[in-house]
Amino acid sequence: MELTGLDAALRDATGLLVDLDGTLVDSEPLHRRAYRDYFAGRGWDVPDDVVRQFAGRRAVEVFPVLDGPWAGEDPEALTAGVLDVLARATDRPEAVAGAAELLAACARTGVPVCVVTSARLSWALPALDLLGVPPGSLRLVTAEDCTHGKPDPEPFRRGAQALGLAPAGLVALEDSPAGIASARAAGVGLVLGVRTTQPDDVLRAAGADVTSADLTALAAAVEAR
């Protein structure tokens, strides 16, 4: 199903836990380019399917477990190199369709929201500014807040704690298998997969209950609560 039954699920939901990159902002192409440019600058030829394995996860946790020419190097230094390339990029991400409307609808209808991201605060705040998010209108869990990143359940558990709500009553929005696995392991009641970076079958195999091309239908469902 596309979004069949989502209206009913939202009527019972106590709040939303929302991923940032690839879910609220279409930034994954920028991240992949930063990885490719950094690797090229090191003289490394890294296949695109390997680069995609960083999606939705903290690079500092991926480098030590993923085979590549970086074997034996400091993951913190590698991550800093990629972030430096990203910081110097002139392109900026665009909002996923319906993202700004969803956050505005949540604010109007009193639906609590926590953004749960693998990104650092220095990236998350400007990205949220693109959506016109007023300061203090939502909670935020970033890479600095967690000992373990996605797919570990810690990020979404901390998101639920930030809202002061039980995970089982919440809805998670994610675009990556790692994020979906994190939400599932945290006990989130319903997981919506957003098809910005992965096809329907991949999201469902990871554990998504429903999927959608963007956030337009979800924003309308929240507005109708």
C-alpha positions in Angstrom: 0.0 0.0 0.0 1.1 3.6 -0.5 -0.4 5.4 2.5 -3.5 3.3 3.2 -4.4 3.5 6.9 -1.9 6.3 7.6 -4.7 8.7 8.6 -5.8 6.2 11.3 -2.2 5.7 12.5 -1.7 9.4 12.8 -4.8 9.8 14.8 -3.3 7.5 17.4 0.2 8.7 17.1 1.6 10.8 19.9 4.4 12.4 17.9 6.9 12.1 15.0 10.6 11.2 14.9 11.9 12.5 11.6 15.2 11.9 9.9 16.9 14.9 8.3 19.1 14.0 5.2 17.1 12.4 2.5 13.8 12.7 4.5 13.3 16.4 5.1 16.1 17.7 2.8 17.3 16.2 -0.5 20.9 16.3 0.5 22.1 12.7 -0.1 23.5 13.6 -3.6 25.6 16.4 -2.0 26.9 14.0 0.6 27.8 11.3 -2.0 29.6 14.0 -4.0 31.6 15.0 -1.0 32.7 11.4 -0.4 33.6 11.0 -4.0 35.5 14.2 -4.2 37.4 13.4 -1.0 38.2 9.9 -2.2 39.4 11.3 -5.6 41.6 13.8 -3.8 43.2 10.9 -2.0 43.7 9.1 -5.3 41.2 6.4 -4.4 38.8 4.9 -6.9 35.8 3.9 -4.8 32.7 2.4 -6.5 29.4 4.2 -6.1 27.8 1.2 -4.4 30.4 1.5 -1.7 29.8 5.2 -1.3 26.1 4.6 -0.9 26.8 2.4 2.2 27.6 5.6 4.1 24.0 6.8 3.7 22.1 7.4 6.9 25.1 6.5 9.1 27.9 8.2 10.9 31.0 8.0 8.7 33.2 7.6 11.8 31.4 4.3 12.4 31.4 3.2 8.8 35.0 3.6 7.9 36.3 1.0 10.4 34.0 -1.7 9.2 33.8 -1.1 5.5 36.5 -2.5 3.2 38.3 0.2 1.3 41.6 2.0 0.6 41.2 3.8 4.0 42.0 0.6 5.9 44.1 1.4 9.0 43.6 5.1 8.9 42.0 7.2 11.7 38.2 7.2 11.1 37.9 10.6 12.8 40.5 12.1 10.4 38.8 10.6 7.4 35.4 11.9 8.6 36.9 15.4 9.1 38.3 15.3 5.6 34.9 14.5 4.1 33.1 17.1 6.2 35.7 19.7 5.1 34.9 19.0 1.4 31.1 19.2 2.2 31.6 22.5 4.1 33.4 24.0 1.0 30.6 23.0 -1.4 28.6 25.8 -2.9 25.5 23.8 -3.6 22.9 23.6 -0.8 20.2 20.9 -0.4 16.5 21.5 -1.3 13.5 20.6 0.8 11.8 17.3 0.1 8.3 18.0 -1.2 5.9 18.4 1.7 8.7 18.8 4.3 8.1 22.4 5.2 4.4 21.9 5.1 4.6 18.9 7.4 6.6 20.7 10.1 4.3 23.7 9.9 1.2 21.4 10.2 2.7 19.7 13.2 3.3 23.1 14.8 -0.3 24.2 14.1 -1.9 21.0 15.3 0.4 20.4 18.3 2.1 17.3 17.1 5.4 16.9 18.9 8.4 16.5 16.5 12.0 15.4 17.1 14.5 15.4 14.2 16.8 12.4 14.6 19.9 12.7 12.4 23.3 11.1 12.0 24.6 14.5 11.0 26.4 16.9 13.3 24.8 20.0 14.7 26.8 22.3 12.4 25.1 20.7 9.4 21.6 20.1 10.9 20.9 23.7 12.0 21.5 25.3 8.5 19.5 22.5 6.9 16.6 23.1 9.2 16.8 26.8 8.4 16.1 26.0 4.8 12.7 24.6 5.9 11.9 27.8 7.8 11.8 25.9 11.2 11.4 28.5 14.0 14.0 28.1 16.8 12.6 25.9 19.6 9.7 24.6 17.6 11.0 21.0 17.6 13.5 18.8 19.4 16.8 17.7 17.8 19.0 14.7 18.3 22.3 14.9 16.4 25.5 12.8 16.1 27.0 14.6 19.1 24.1 13.3 21.3 24.7 9.6 20.7 27.4 7.1 21.6 26.2 4.8 18.8 24.6 5.9 15.5 22.1 4.3 13.2 21.3 1.4 12.8 21.8 1.2 16.5 18.5 2.0 18.3 20.1 4.7 20.4 19.3 7.7 18.2 15.6 7.0 18.0 15.4 6.1 21.7 17.0 9.4 22.5 14.4 11.1 20.2 11.6 9.5 22.1 13.2 10.5 25.4 13.6 14.1 24.1 9.8 14.2 23.5 9.1 12.4 26.8 7.0 9.9 25.0 7.0 6.1 24.6 8.5 4.9 21.3 5.5 2.6 20.6 3.2 5.6 20.2 5.4 7.4 17.7 5.8 7.4 14.0 9.3 7.5 12.4 10.1 8.9 9.0 13.2 7.6 7.3 14.8 7.2 3.9 17.6 4.8 4.6 17.7 1.1 5.7 20.0 2.0 8.5 17.6 4.5 9.9 14.6 2.2 9.5 16.5 -0.5 11.4 17.3 2.0 14.1 13.7 3.0 14.5 12.5 -0.6 14.5 15.1 -1.6 17.1 14.0 1.3 19.3 10.4 0.1 19.3 8.9 2.9 17.3 5.2 2.0 16.5 5.1 2.8 12.8 7.9 3.5 10.3 7.2 5.4 7.1 9.9 4.9 4.4 10.5 7.9 2.1 11.5 6.9 -1.4 14.0 9.7 -2.0 17.1 7.5 -2.0 15.9 3.9 -2.0 13.1 2.0 -3.9 10.0 0.6 -2.2 11.3 -3.0 -1.9 14.5 -2.0 -0.2 12.6 0.2 2.4 10.1 -2.5 3.1 12.8 -5.2 3.4 14.4 -3.0 6.0 11.2 -2.8 8.0 9.1 0.1 6.7 5.4 -0.3 7.3 4.4 2.1 4.5 6.3 4.1 1.9 5.8 7.4 0.1 7.6 9.3 -2.6 7.7 12.4 -0.5 6.0 14.1 2.5 3.1 15.7 0.8 0.4 13.2 1.7 1.7 13.0 5.3 1.6 16.8 5.7 -2.1 16.7 4.5 -2.9 13.9 6.9 -1.4 15.8 9.9 -3.3 18.9 8.8 -6.5 16.9 8.8 -6.0 15.6 12.4 
